[in-house]
Amino acid sequence: MMDQSEKLLMGIEHILSVASDLVDEVARLKRVEEECKILKEKVFLNQFTFAEQQVFELALDGYSGREMQLILSKEEATIKSQRQTIIRKLGVSSMKEAVKKFQHLEYESSRKLLQSR
């Protein structure tokens, strides 16, 4: 027959095993969430040409139109045109709003995850 301390140890081992499984599952869910975020961003950016993606990524990093011209070695008119196309494709009124729309993707996915719990 098992004594109390053996039962207690078995119980503790079981709890530790369950806790370990939960830690693994949380890590897996975090990876899945990160993969989802990356996929959403890819889908979002796929609506743009490569050149527009370059401009948009610089906008996300906070660069001005002038800085974009220097970094990408493009004419002012080209950058302006690409920025306008991005704004039009996203149905927003400014580049600032376009950036907010992209940043909102991350917020939306984490909010949905919290609501599903």
N, C-alpha and C positions, 0 to 999 in steps of 0.2 A: 504493500500500500504506500502511496505517495504522501509525504508529509507536507505541511503548509508551505515551507520554504521552497520545496521543489515545484509546487503548484504556482507559487508566486513567480518564480524564475521563468517557468514556461509561459505564464501570462505576460511577463515583461518582454520575453523574446518575441512573442506573437505581436505585441504592440509595436516593438521596434521594426519588425518585418513589415507590418502594415504601413508604418510611418515612412520607411524606406521606399516602398512601392508608391506612396503618395508623392514623395519628393521627385521620383523618376517621372511620374505622370505629369506633374507641374512643369518639369523641364521640357517634356515632350510637347505639352500644350503651348509653351512659350515659343518653341521652335516652329510649331504649326502656325501660330499667330504671326511670327516674323515672316514666314514664307508667304502667308496670305497678304501681308502688307506689301511685300516685294512684288507679288503678282498684280495687286491692285495698282501699284505705281507703274508697272510695266504696261498694263492695259491703258492706263491714263495717258502715259507718254507716247503710246503707239499711234495716237491720233495725229501726232505731229511728224513732220519730215525730220530727217537727221539734223538739218540746220536749225529748225525751230526748236528741237530738243536741246541743242547746245545753248541757244538763247534763253530758253526757259530754265535750264539748270543754272545758268549764271544769275537769272532773276531770283531763283530760289536762294542763292547765296548772297543776295542783296546788292548785286552789281547794277550800276546805272547804265543807261543806253550808251553813254560816252565810253565807259569802261569796257562794255561789250565790244564796241568798235575796235578798241585797242587790242583786247585779248584775242578776238577772232579775226583780226585784220580785215575788217569789212567796212564798206561805206556806210555813212549815217543812214542813207535812204534804205539800204538793204536791211539793216537792223530794225529800223522803224517799220518797214513792211512786214518783217517776220514777227515783230511784237504785235502788230495789228492783226495779223492772221491768227496768232495764238489767242488773243482776246476774243476775236470773232468765233473761233472754233469752240471756245469754252462758254460763249454766251455771257461774258462778263463785260464790265465797262472800263476796266483798267488792269494793268499788269499786277498791281497790288492785290486786286480781287482774284486774279488768276492764281497767284501764289497762295492766297488764303484757301482757295478751292482745293488745291493740291494738298495743303497741310491738313485740311478738314478730313481727307481720306483716312489719315492715321487716327484722328479723333473718333470718326464714325466707327471704324473697325473695333477699337477698344471699347467704345460705348455699347456696341451690339454684343460683344463678348460678355460684358458685365451684366447686361439685361438678360442674357440667356442662362445665367446661373440660377 
